[in-house]
Amino acid sequence: MTTSVFAASGVPQTIPVFPDSADTTSSAFGTGKCGTQSYAIKKADGSTVPNYLTLSGSTLTLHAPDNSYIPYIGTHSIAVTVTLDDYGITHDELFNVVINECIPTIVAAAAPTDVVYQVGTAAKTTSFVAFTHTPACGYDFTYQAEHDLGASTTGLPSAIVFDPASLILTVHTLLATHVNTYTVRIIATLDNTPQTFDDSVTFTIDI
């Protein structure tokens, strides 16, 4: 038996009832011919299973942790120990867990509304909704805003302040030296990934 799971995505799997040699015609125990079965898990070499695999009753759930799954990428040999509770008889059933990197596709948010601001007036704000990604790998976005110069980017002028927590940009200045048309690029980068995944949108702030 082989089960594949994307890192950071949970996959529950119910352990089947393993057959035994009792005669089912007289069994009063239902599906388990020799009574109830209980289960435990371990690595095939007998060591403790890492926390990407948990067992509750007869349900195995594979879930590579969001922040530390990279070392788990690959194939792992796991043993399910099946115990016939009424007799104390055990049997190890081996299976493989294949953990693959979760490759996301970023869905960019709509660009913020362009801003026209007059020096010395009350502050103006604009904002955008958070980016998303599919499949739901459990990663988080970090955001930054830069002045897009075309061939390169640089930091925003002090007249434009970006709050990455609220995703709000505020424009306010008393200085005529800030008069300009700024192309602002919002860059969203996914954290906790072995590769770099990011996307961006641009809009204009005219001071």
Summary of the structure (lengths in Angstrom):
residues: 207
radius of gyration: 27.7
end to end distance: 63.7
largest distance: 93.7
contacts: 554
relative contact order: 0.18
helix: 4%
strand: 46%
